[in-house]
Amino acid sequence: MIIPLFHAEDRVAIAAAAKKRLIYLDSNIWIGLVEDETFPDIAGLCRQAVHSSKVLFPVSNPTVTEVLDQPNPAQRLQVAALMDELSQGICYLPSETIYALEADLALGILLGQAVTAVDRELTLSCVGEYLGRQSLEFDSEFMSYHNQTDAEKITRQIAQLPEYRSVQWLAKHLPVDEMRSRHAEFKKRYVEQMSAQIARDTTRVQLLDKNKRRRQILLDVRTCWAIAKVVSPKITSNLLNVIGPEKIQETIAAIGQKAGEGGEDRLMQMMMKMPSLNLSCQIFAEWLLNPTVPVEEQDFQDFEHAVVGGVYSDFFVTSDNYLFDLLTARCTVPKEHNCSVVQGIQGLAEILQSI
């Protein structure tokens, strides 16, 4: 028996958190709140805003990962403690989980149904799910002596443990040195693979008409990655769960006939309901359009910060000049989804004062 770790009762608190003003901080802002003596009172203002129940500062996969990667144990625990206080244990689910939530809407859009965008409470969970949805599995030996009610009771007890709402607990108990080494290898491979991808596409990009280049590249990324790699497999998976493999080809053909080709208009209709996927496409298109900018290890985490916090929060605060420019001047999704992107701790102070 497999039971999701967090049940409906747990999600009541998450739903309440989603109704607050959500301020997303990138990792350098978190560190700056702890270490930067230029703004000694800003962390206090953040605490006041949280304690007033008006504001919350959710963490995320990249912010948790980066604090665990900090080599200085004292700094790691200080930042983690502040995260716990300002996030109240609330965390965004990883980008891949959010992509899947958005892709679930695709079939309804194709069929011409009235589809609402993903509610942001569904993108939030507790810190214990910063790597994705968690479940408990009860084996046959356990179930031979217990029933479903027993299993659900144990799951509820475990879900209520404070450890599942604490970055500080993770920083104290996870094998952070081993994890840092694995993350370093991953980031190295990421730079190599992304650099190779951009190099392969550069020639084709440069051959395109200069006035149509951005539109064509964005169309290619949306169709060849977002639709082909994320949305279409999700549609197929959802259909398999409903109708089984025997009728899958017949059903897909019928859907295609009903939906028609649609072209770019249909694609844009889907993208507007899938903002994290859409922002991912816009960012990657910008990288292809500016191939002389080298890919760096930090780009992966910056990308993850952007496609979650730049969509489902009210404010995104970054200290990175390139990321700020990307989200305010070259990508349209944050503005379209009412996420205000501001720069630096001074920008954060101005948000707090306005609130």
N, C-alpha and C positions, 0 to 999 in steps of 0.2 A: 504494500500500500504506500502510495506517494502522496504526501500532503504538503501544500504550499506553506512556507514558514509563516507568512503574514496573511491573516484572514481579514474578513470584513471589519471586525472590531478594531483591528490595528489600523485599517485604512481610514477610519473616522478621523483620527488625529492627523493623518496625512492630508485628507481632504480639507480639514480646517487650516492647515499650514498653507495649502495652495491658494487660499483666499486672501492671504496677506500680501503686502508688497514684497516681492522677492528680489533681492539684490545678489547678483552673482559676482564673486571676486575671483580673478585669476590668482595663481599661486604666488606671484611676486607681491600682490597687494596683501595677501594673508601674511606673508613674511614681513612686509613693511609695517603692518599694524603692530607687530611684536617688536621689531628692531629699530624702526626709523624714529629717532628722537626729534625729528623736525615737526612731527605731528603727534605730540604726546597725548592729546585728548581725543583723537579720532576713535580709538578702540573703545573708549568710554562712551562716546556718543552712539557707537554701534550697540553697545550693551544696553544703553537706555532705550534705543529704538526697539530692540528685541523684547526687553522687559515690559514695554508699553503694549506688547501684543499686536503692534501694527506692522512690524517688519520681521523678515527672516532672511538668513544668509545661507541657503542650502549649499552643501558641498557637492562633489561629483567624483566620478571615477578619476579624472586627471588630477583634481586637487588632492584627493586622498593619496593617490599614487605618488605624487610629487612630494608630499610631506613625508611619506614613508621612505622616499629616496634620499632625503637629507642626511648627510653623513654625521652631522653633529647631533648627538643624542639629546642634549639639553634643548637646543633649538627645535628639534623635532617634536619634543613633548610640549614645549611652550606653544608652538603653532597649533598642534593637535588639540590642546586644551582650549584655545580660543575658538577653534572650529566647533568643538562640542558646544560651547556656550552660545555662539551666535547662530549655529544651525539647528540647535535643539534636537540633534540626531537625525535631521532630515537631509536626504541625499537624492540627487538626480540619478535615475537609472542610466546605464551606459548607452552610448549613442546607438549601438547595434540594436538594443532592445527598443529604443525609441523609433528607429527606422522601421522595425517590424510592426510597431503600433500604427505608424503612419501608413505602411503598406497594406495593412488590413482594410483600409478604406477604399482601396483601388477597385475592387469588384463592384461595389455599390456605385462608384463614379461611372464605371464603364456601362453599367446598366441604367444610367440616367436617374438614379435615386437621389433624394435630397440627403446629402452627407455632411455632417458637421465635423469640424477638425477635431483632432485629439485634444481632450481636456487635459490641462497641464497637471491636474492631480494624478493622472495616470502615468506621468513621466517621473513622479516622485515616489520615493520609498524611504526606508530607514538605512542608516549607514551600512548595516550588515549586508545590504544588497548592492553595494557600490560596484561589484563585479557582475551583477545580474541577478535575476530571480533565483531564490533559494527554496529548496524543498527538503523535507525529511522523508526518508524511505524506511519503512518498517518491514523487516523480512518475514518470511513465512514462519520461522520459529517464534518470533514475537507474537505474531497474529494467532498462532495456535493456542496461546494462553490468554490473549487479550482480544478486545473487540475494537471497532472503529472509534467508539467514544473514548476509549482509553488512549488510542493513538492521537486523536485530536486534542485531548487534554494535555498530553505531554508536549505536543507541538505548541500549544498556546503558552505553556509554562516557559518553554525555551524562548519563544518569540518575545516574551516580556523581560528577558534578561537585559540589564543595562548595557552589556557588552555589544549588543546588536545596534546600539545607538551611539557608539563612542569611537571616534577616530583615535583618541588617546589610548583606549584599550588595544586597538590594532597596533599602534606604534610601540606599545610595551610588550606585546605577546607574539606578534608575527616575526618570522625570520627575516628581518629587514635587510641584513647584509646580503643574504642569498638572493632576495628579491631584487635588490639594487643591481646585482650582477646580471640577472636575467633581463631586467629592464634595459640595461646598457647594451646588451647584445641585440635586443629587439630594436632599439632605436638606431643602432648601427645598420642593421638589415633594412630598416625603413628608409634611411637616407639612400642606401645603395639602390633599392628597388624604385623609389620615387624618382631619383635622379635618372635612372635608366629609362623609366617610363616617359619622363619629360623629354629626354634626349631623342627617343624614338619618334615622339609626336612633333618635335620642333619643326622639322622640315615640312611636314604636311601643313602645319599652322601657317608658316611663312608663305606658302604658296596660295593661300586663300586671299580673296579680295580684301584689302585693308578695311574697307567700310563695312564688310559683312563678317569679318573674322570673328569678332566676339560672339555674335549671334550664332554662327555656325558651330563654333567650338562648344558653346553652352548647350546647343541642341544635341551635339554628339555625346557629350558627357551624360546628359539626362537620359538619352535613349540607350546608350551602350553600357552605362553603369547602373544608374538608378532604376530604370525600367527592366533592363535585361538581367541584372544581377540581384536586385532586391525585390522589386515589385512583382514581376512575373512569377518567380519561384514561390512567392507568398500566396499569390492567387491560386496557383496549382496546388499548393499544400492545403489551403483552406478548402478547395473543391474536393480534394481526395478525402478529407475528413468527413465531408458531407455525403458525397455520392459514391465513393469508392473508386478503385482503379478501372473497373470494367467500363464505366461510362465517361471517363475523363476526357478522351479525345472528342467524343460526340458533343459533350457539354461545352468544351472550349470553342469548338467550331460554331455552336449555336450562339454563344456569347459574342464571338467575333462578328457574326452576321447581324446580331441585334445592335451591337455597339457601333459597327462600321469602323472605318479607318480613323476618322477623327483628325488626323494630322497634328500640326502644332497646337491648334486650339484645344484639342482634347488633352494633349500632353500638358499644356499650361494649366488647364483645369485641375488636373491631378496634382501638379507640382504645388499649386496654391494651397492644397489641403495637406501637403507633406512638407512643411517648412524646413525641418532639419535635413531631410534628403535634398531639398532644393538648395539650401545654403551650402551643403557639401559640394553640390555641383558647381555653384557659383565660385566657391573658393578654388576648387581644382581647375576650373576654366581660367581663373586669374593666374594660377601658377603656369599654365600652358602658354598664356599670352605674354608672360614675362619670364622666359626661360633663362635669362642671364642672372636672375636672383637665385643664389645657391640654396639647395635644400639643406636644412640644418636639423640636428637631432631634436631640438626644441619644437620644431614645426608640428610634429605629431601631436604633442600635448596641446599646443596652441589651437590646432584644428579641432581637437576634442572639446576644449573649452568653448570654442565659438559655436559649434553646431548644436550644443545643448543650451548653454547660458545665453547665447545670442538670439535664442528663439523663445524659450519658455520662461524667461525671467522678465521682470519689469525694467531692471537696470543691469547692464554688464559693465564692470569696472576692470580695466586693463592698464598695465603700465607699459605695454609693448607698443611702440610707435607704429610698426608695420601692421600689427593686428588691428589697432585702432583705425588706421587708414583703410584697411581692407573692409572692415565692418561698417564704416561710416561713408566712405567715398566710392567704393567699388562693388559692394554687395548690397542688394536691396532688401533682403529678407528681414533683418532686424527692424528696420523702419516700418516695413509692411505689417509686422506683428507687434508693433508698439513696444519694442525693446529699445530703451535709450542707452546708447553706448557712450561711456565717459572715460576720461583718461586720468590715471593716477590717483593717489590718495587725496589730493586736493579736489579732484572731481567727486570722489566719494563724500568728502566733507560737504560739498555743495548739495549733493543729493540729500544727505541727512538734514541739512538746514532747511531744504525745501519741503521735506516731509514733516 
